[in-house]
Amino acid sequence: MKIDILTLFPRMFDGFLTESIIKRAIDDKKALINIHNIRDYSTDKHKKVDDTPYGGGAGMVLMCQPIFDAVKDLSKKDTKIILMTPQGVIHNQKLAYNLKDNKHLIFICGHYEGFDERIRSIADMEISIGDFVLTGGELPSMVVVDSVVRLLDGVIEEESHEKDSFADDLLDYPTYTKPRNYEGLEVPDVLLSGHHENIEKWRQTERLIRTLERRPDLVQNKHGYFVAKDNHNKEILYMEYDKIKGFEMMPKNDAKREDVISVNKMILIKPSFVNKVIKLKIDKKMKSLYDKFNYLLTTEDEEGTAAVLDEAVRYRQFLINNYVAFLGEKYRDLILNKLQIMINELNIRQRLMGEIRENELSGKSR
């Protein structure tokens, strides 16, 4: 990936480019990062890049000419131009994953009181790192670049960023190292057990608990859209719908036991767990329907056929209304198609039995 950053303060990036993972990515030729001084593109003899705002007001505003010329000089066919501004979409992990697939990114770092509004016309998207104002776009650009570069193939182990906080809307689990006991603070026994399945279960549980304690907003229903669009052709670059964040279920309680707490309602928030629970419910119901269906194939039970047909129709609609949003497309289509085939067969069988009954009645009447 090639990254060009336009800034008025190039030296701010010296440490950023020569330390840690960013330096390793550059050395390994996974990323090429160039810093460009906006003043180098100024046509003013004093290298002036800002001026007072029309209509009056405090501060100085970045001018169009240097930035337009810089972008024109650096852009290629596959370049995405990003303007760092507090008015942009809030950066997050999913947006970082989206940006990593681009071959060339140009970041424009604003400064002073702002930039000429017409500069927005050459940007593909605008990004902010939060609802606060900094002196310029340099630090935010470093944040976004770091979040993107570390996701590039070969920069860090893929497993490391797949389990990052926010990768699936959950915070990361707690980690420990030697010594086992430090000033009375113990490492959890499960991490020393060597039982990998139990360790994984513990980690996933801790992720859920930590998220609910520290960032409940990540798992609560937000009922809204987050959209990042291309400024030019209005194409949606990234969209997230936050309405469905959990699957509600009513667990069966054992009234005979006194050593358990009854639970009236549970909300499952881990997508993979939700998927497993729903599949178990569907598979159990489908087995019951298939058993009834196969029995009816060996009988001429008209009432039974009508009852199972009604049950299959109602269950298919129930799936569409309640479970479809939580299921993968392949499994969803498979189950709905199986139910439709069963419904079609029962309809045919019901019609044939009705015709047989009518023929028998007409024969008796003669």
Contacts in CASP RR format, 6 or more apart in sequence:
PFRMAT RR
TARGET T0000
AUTHOR 0000-0000-0000
METHOD contacts of the structure
MODEL  1
MKIDILTLFPRMFDGFLTESIIKRAIDDKKALINIHNIRDYSTDKHKKVD
DTPYGGGAGMVLMCQPIFDAVKDLSKKDTKIILMTPQGVIHNQKLAYNLK
DNKHLIFICGHYEGFDERIRSIADMEISIGDFVLTGGELPSMVVVDSVVR
LLDGVIEEESHEKDSFADDLLDYPTYTKPRNYEGLEVPDVLLSGHHENIE
KWRQTERLIRTLERRPDLVQNKHGYFVAKDNHNKEILYMEYDKIKGFEMM
PKNDAKREDVISVNKMILIKPSFVNKVIKLKIDKKMKSLYDKFNYLLTTE
DEEGTAAVLDEAVRYRQFLINNYVAFLGEKYRDLILNKLQIMINELNIRQ
RLMGEIRENELSGKSR
1 30 0 8 1.000
1 31 0 8 1.000
1 32 0 8 1.000
1 100 0 8 1.000
1 102 0 8 1.000
1 103 0 8 1.000
1 104 0 8 1.000
1 105 0 8 1.000
1 148 0 8 1.000
1 149 0 8 1.000
1 152 0 8 1.000
2 31 0 8 1.000
2 32 0 8 1.000
2 33 0 8 1.000
2 34 0 8 1.000
2 103 0 8 1.000
2 104 0 8 1.000
2 105 0 8 1.000
3 31 0 8 1.000
3 32 0 8 1.000
3 33 0 8 1.000
3 34 0 8 1.000
3 104 0 8 1.000
3 105 0 8 1.000
3 106 0 8 1.000
3 107 0 8 1.000
3 145 0 8 1.000
3 149 0 8 1.000
4 33 0 8 1.000
4 34 0 8 1.000
4 36 0 8 1.000
4 74 0 8 1.000
4 104 0 8 1.000
4 105 0 8 1.000
4 106 0 8 1.000
4 107 0 8 1.000
5 13 0 8 1.000
5 33 0 8 1.000
5 34 0 8 1.000
5 35 0 8 1.000
5 36 0 8 1.000
5 106 0 8 1.000
5 107 0 8 1.000
5 109 0 8 1.000
5 141 0 8 1.000
5 145 0 8 1.000
6 36 0 8 1.000
6 38 0 8 1.000
6 67 0 8 1.000
6 70 0 8 1.000
6 71 0 8 1.000
6 106 0 8 1.000
6 107 0 8 1.000
6 108 0 8 1.000
6 109 0 8 1.000
7 13 0 8 1.000
7 35 0 8 1.000
7 36 0 8 1.000
7 37 0 8 1.000
7 38 0 8 1.000
7 109 0 8 1.000
7 111 0 8 1.000
7 137 0 8 1.000
7 138 0 8 1.000
7 141 0 8 1.000
8 37 0 8 1.000
8 38 0 8 1.000
8 39 0 8 1.000
8 49 0 8 1.000
8 109 0 8 1.000
8 110 0 8 1.000
8 111 0 8 1.000
9 111 0 8 1.000
9 138 0 8 1.000
10 35 0 8 1.000
10 36 0 8 1.000
10 37 0 8 1.000
12 138 0 8 1.000
12 139 0 8 1.000
13 35 0 8 1.000
13 138 0 8 1.000
13 142 0 8 1.000
16 22 0 8 1.000
16 142 0 8 1.000
16 146 0 8 1.000
17 23 0 8 1.000
17 26 0 8 1.000
17 33 0 8 1.000
17 35 0 8 1.000
21 146 0 8 1.000
21 149 0 8 1.000
21 150 0 8 1.000
21 155 0 8 1.000
21 156 0 8 1.000
22 31 0 8 1.000
22 33 0 8 1.000
22 145 0 8 1.000
22 146 0 8 1.000
22 149 0 8 1.000
24 155 0 8 1.000
25 31 0 8 1.000
25 149 0 8 1.000
25 150 0 8 1.000
25 152 0 8 1.000
25 155 0 8 1.000
26 32 0 8 1.000
26 33 0 8 1.000
28 154 0 8 1.000
28 155 0 8 1.000
30 149 0 8 1.000
30 152 0 8 1.000
30 153 0 8 1.000
30 154 0 8 1.000
30 155 0 8 1.000
31 149 0 8 1.000
31 152 0 8 1.000
31 155 0 8 1.000
33 145 0 8 1.000
33 149 0 8 1.000
36 70 0 8 1.000
36 74 0 8 1.000
38 49 0 8 1.000
38 62 0 8 1.000
38 66 0 8 1.000
38 67 0 8 1.000
38 70 0 8 1.000
39 47 0 8 1.000
39 49 0 8 1.000
39 66 0 8 1.000
40 47 0 8 1.000
40 70 0 8 1.000
41 65 0 8 1.000
41 66 0 8 1.000
41 67 0 8 1.000
41 69 0 8 1.000
41 70 0 8 1.000
41 73 0 8 1.000
42 48 0 8 1.000
42 49 0 8 1.000
42 65 0 8 1.000
42 66 0 8 1.000
43 65 0 8 1.000
43 66 0 8 1.000
43 69 0 8 1.000
48 63 0 8 1.000
49 62 0 8 1.000
49 63 0 8 1.000
49 66 0 8 1.000
50 60 0 8 1.000
50 61 0 8 1.000
50 62 0 8 1.000
50 63 0 8 1.000
50 112 0 8 1.000
51 60 0 8 1.000
51 61 0 8 1.000
51 63 0 8 1.000
52 59 0 8 1.000
52 60 0 8 1.000
52 61 0 8 1.000
53 59 0 8 1.000
53 60 0 8 1.000
53 61 0 8 1.000
53 113 0 8 1.000
57 113 0 8 1.000
58 113 0 8 1.000
59 112 0 8 1.000
59 113 0 8 1.000
60 112 0 8 1.000
60 113 0 8 1.000
61 112 0 8 1.000
61 113 0 8 1.000
61 114 0 8 1.000
61 115 0 8 1.000
61 116 0 8 1.000
62 110 0 8 1.000
62 111 0 8 1.000
62 112 0 8 1.000
62 114 0 8 1.000
62 115 0 8 1.000
62 116 0 8 1.000
62 119 0 8 1.000
63 116 0 8 1.000
64 116 0 8 1.000
64 118 0 8 1.000
64 119 0 8 1.000
67 108 0 8 1.000
67 115 0 8 1.000
67 119 0 8 1.000
67 122 0 8 1.000
68 119 0 8 1.000
68 122 0 8 1.000
71 81 0 8 1.000
71 106 0 8 1.000
71 108 0 8 1.000
71 122 0 8 1.000
74 106 0 8 1.000
75 81 0 8 1.000
75 106 0 8 1.000
76 104 0 8 1.000
78 102 0 8 1.000
78 103 0 8 1.000
78 104 0 8 1.000
79 104 0 8 1.000
79 105 0 8 1.000
79 106 0 8 1.000
80 99 0 8 1.000
80 102 0 8 1.000
80 104 0 8 1.000
80 105 0 8 1.000
80 106 0 8 1.000
80 124 0 8 1.000
80 125 0 8 1.000
81 105 0 8 1.000
81 106 0 8 1.000
81 108 0 8 1.000
81 122 0 8 1.000
81 123 0 8 1.000
81 124 0 8 1.000
81 125 0 8 1.000
82 99 0 8 1.000
82 105 0 8 1.000
82 106 0 8 1.000
82 107 0 8 1.000
82 108 0 8 1.000
82 123 0 8 1.000
82 124 0 8 1.000
82 125 0 8 1.000
82 126 0 8 1.000
82 127 0 8 1.000
82 144 0 8 1.000
83 108 0 8 1.000
83 110 0 8 1.000
83 115 0 8 1.000
83 119 0 8 1.000
83 120 0 8 1.000
83 123 0 8 1.000
83 125 0 8 1.000
83 126 0 8 1.000
83 127 0 8 1.000
84 107 0 8 1.000
84 108 0 8 1.000
84 109 0 8 1.000
84 110 0 8 1.000
84 126 0 8 1.000
84 127 0 8 1.000
84 128 0 8 1.000
84 136 0 8 1.000
84 137 0 8 1.000
84 140 0 8 1.000
84 141 0 8 1.000
84 144 0 8 1.000
85 110 0 8 1.000
85 115 0 8 1.000
85 126 0 8 1.000
85 127 0 8 1.000
85 128 0 8 1.000
85 137 0 8 1.000
86 128 0 8 1.000
86 130 0 8 1.000
86 131 0 8 1.000
86 132 0 8 1.000
86 133 0 8 1.000
87 126 0 8 1.000
87 128 0 8 1.000
88 125 0 8 1.000
88 126 0 8 1.000
88 127 0 8 1.000
88 128 0 8 1.000
89 95 0 8 1.000
89 125 0 8 1.000
89 126 0 8 1.000
89 127 0 8 1.000
89 128 0 8 1.000
89 226 0 8 1.000
89 227 0 8 1.000
89 228 0 8 1.000
90 128 0 8 1.000
90 129 0 8 1.000
90 130 0 8 1.000
90 131 0 8 1.000
90 226 0 8 1.000
91 127 0 8 1.000
91 128 0 8 1.000
91 129 0 8 1.000
91 130 0 8 1.000
91 140 0 8 1.000
91 143 0 8 1.000
91 144 0 8 1.000
91 147 0 8 1.000
92 166 0 8 1.000
93 147 0 8 1.000
93 164 0 8 1.000
93 165 0 8 1.000
93 166 0 8 1.000
93 167 0 8 1.000
94 166 0 8 1.000
94 238 0 8 1.000
94 240 0 8 1.000
95 127 0 8 1.000
95 228 0 8 1.000
95 238 0 8 1.000
96 144 0 8 1.000
96 147 0 8 1.000
96 148 0 8 1.000
96 151 0 8 1.000
97 151 0 8 1.000
98 228 0 8 1.000
98 237 0 8 1.000
98 238 0 8 1.000
99 105 0 8 1.000
99 144 0 8 1.000
99 148 0 8 1.000
100 148 0 8 1.000
100 149 0 8 1.000
100 151 0 8 1.000
100 152 0 8 1.000
105 145 0 8 1.000
105 148 0 8 1.000
107 141 0 8 1.000
107 144 0 8 1.000
107 145 0 8 1.000
108 115 0 8 1.000
108 119 0 8 1.000
108 123 0 8 1.000
109 136 0 8 1.000
109 137 0 8 1.000
109 138 0 8 1.000
109 140 0 8 1.000
109 141 0 8 1.000
110 136 0 8 1.000
110 137 0 8 1.000
111 135 0 8 1.000
111 136 0 8 1.000
111 137 0 8 1.000
111 138 0 8 1.000
120 126 0 8 1.000
120 231 0 8 1.000
121 231 0 8 1.000
123 231 0 8 1.000
124 230 0 8 1.000
124 231 0 8 1.000
124 232 0 8 1.000
124 237 0 8 1.000
125 228 0 8 1.000
125 229 0 8 1.000
125 230 0 8 1.000
125 231 0 8 1.000
125 237 0 8 1.000
126 231 0 8 1.000
127 140 0 8 1.000
127 144 0 8 1.000
128 140 0 8 1.000
129 140 0 8 1.000
129 143 0 8 1.000
129 144 0 8 1.000
134 140 0 8 1.000
149 155 0 8 1.000
150 156 0 8 1.000
150 161 0 8 1.000
151 161 0 8 1.000
161 167 0 8 1.000
163 172 0 8 1.000
164 172 0 8 1.000
165 171 0 8 1.000
165 172 0 8 1.000
166 218 0 8 1.000
168 270 0 8 1.000
168 271 0 8 1.000
169 211 0 8 1.000
169 218 0 8 1.000
169 219 0 8 1.000
169 245 0 8 1.000
170 207 0 8 1.000
170 208 0 8 1.000
170 211 0 8 1.000
170 218 0 8 1.000
170 219 0 8 1.000
170 270 0 8 1.000
171 207 0 8 1.000
171 210 0 8 1.000
171 211 0 8 1.000
171 214 0 8 1.000
171 215 0 8 1.000
171 218 0 8 1.000
172 207 0 8 1.000
172 210 0 8 1.000
173 202 0 8 1.000
173 203 0 8 1.000
173 204 0 8 1.000
173 206 0 8 1.000
173 207 0 8 1.000
173 210 0 8 1.000
174 206 0 8 1.000
174 210 0 8 1.000
176 187 0 8 1.000
176 188 0 8 1.000
176 191 0 8 1.000
180 186 0 8 1.000
180 187 0 8 1.000
180 192 0 8 1.000
181 187 0 8 1.000
188 202 0 8 1.000
190 198 0 8 1.000
190 199 0 8 1.000
190 202 0 8 1.000
191 199 0 8 1.000
191 202 0 8 1.000
193 199 0 8 1.000
204 270 0 8 1.000
208 269 0 8 1.000
208 270 0 8 1.000
211 218 0 8 1.000
211 219 0 8 1.000
212 219 0 8 1.000
219 245 0 8 1.000
219 246 0 8 1.000
219 269 0 8 1.000
220 245 0 8 1.000
221 242 0 8 1.000
221 243 0 8 1.000
221 244 0 8 1.000
221 245 0 8 1.000
221 246 0 8 1.000
222 242 0 8 1.000
222 243 0 8 1.000
222 245 0 8 1.000
223 242 0 8 1.000
223 243 0 8 1.000
224 241 0 8 1.000
224 242 0 8 1.000
224 243 0 8 1.000
225 239 0 8 1.000
225 240 0 8 1.000
225 241 0 8 1.000
225 242 0 8 1.000
226 238 0 8 1.000
226 239 0 8 1.000
226 240 0 8 1.000
226 242 0 8 1.000
227 236 0 8 1.000
227 238 0 8 1.000
227 239 0 8 1.000
228 236 0 8 1.000
228 237 0 8 1.000
228 238 0 8 1.000
228 239 0 8 1.000
229 235 0 8 1.000
229 236 0 8 1.000
229 237 0 8 1.000
230 236 0 8 1.000
230 237 0 8 1.000
244 325 0 8 1.000
244 326 0 8 1.000
245 269 0 8 1.000
246 267 0 8 1.000
246 268 0 8 1.000
246 269 0 8 1.000
246 274 0 8 1.000
247 267 0 8 1.000
247 268 0 8 1.000
247 274 0 8 1.000
247 277 0 8 1.000
247 278 0 8 1.000
247 326 0 8 1.000
248 265 0 8 1.000
248 266 0 8 1.000
248 267 0 8 1.000
249 265 0 8 1.000
249 266 0 8 1.000
249 267 0 8 1.000
249 268 0 8 1.000
249 277 0 8 1.000
250 264 0 8 1.000
250 265 0 8 1.000
250 266 0 8 1.000
251 263 0 8 1.000
251 266 0 8 1.000
253 260 0 8 1.000
253 262 0 8 1.000
253 263 0 8 1.000
254 260 0 8 1.000
255 262 0 8 1.000
268 274 0 8 1.000
268 277 0 8 1.000
271 326 0 8 1.000
274 326 0 8 1.000
275 326 0 8 1.000
275 327 0 8 1.000
275 328 0 8 1.000
278 323 0 8 1.000
278 326 0 8 1.000
278 327 0 8 1.000
279 327 0 8 1.000
279 331 0 8 1.000
282 319 0 8 1.000
282 323 0 8 1.000
282 335 0 8 1.000
285 315 0 8 1.000
286 335 0 8 1.000
286 338 0 8 1.000
286 339 0 8 1.000
289 308 0 8 1.000
289 311 0 8 1.000
289 312 0 8 1.000
289 315 0 8 1.000
289 339 0 8 1.000
289 342 0 8 1.000
290 342 0 8 1.000
292 308 0 8 1.000
292 311 0 8 1.000
293 308 0 8 1.000
293 312 0 8 1.000
293 342 0 8 1.000
293 345 0 8 1.000
293 346 0 8 1.000
296 304 0 8 1.000
296 305 0 8 1.000
296 308 0 8 1.000
296 346 0 8 1.000
296 349 0 8 1.000
297 349 0 8 1.000
300 353 0 8 1.000
300 356 0 8 1.000
302 350 0 8 1.000
302 353 0 8 1.000
302 354 0 8 1.000
302 357 0 8 1.000
305 346 0 8 1.000
305 349 0 8 1.000
305 350 0 8 1.000
305 353 0 8 1.000
306 350 0 8 1.000
308 346 0 8 1.000
309 343 0 8 1.000
309 346 0 8 1.000
309 347 0 8 1.000
309 350 0 8 1.000
312 339 0 8 1.000
312 342 0 8 1.000
312 343 0 8 1.000
312 346 0 8 1.000
313 343 0 8 1.000
315 339 0 8 1.000
316 336 0 8 1.000
316 339 0 8 1.000
316 340 0 8 1.000
316 343 0 8 1.000
319 335 0 8 1.000
319 336 0 8 1.000
319 339 0 8 1.000
320 336 0 8 1.000
324 332 0 8 1.000
327 335 0 8 1.000
END
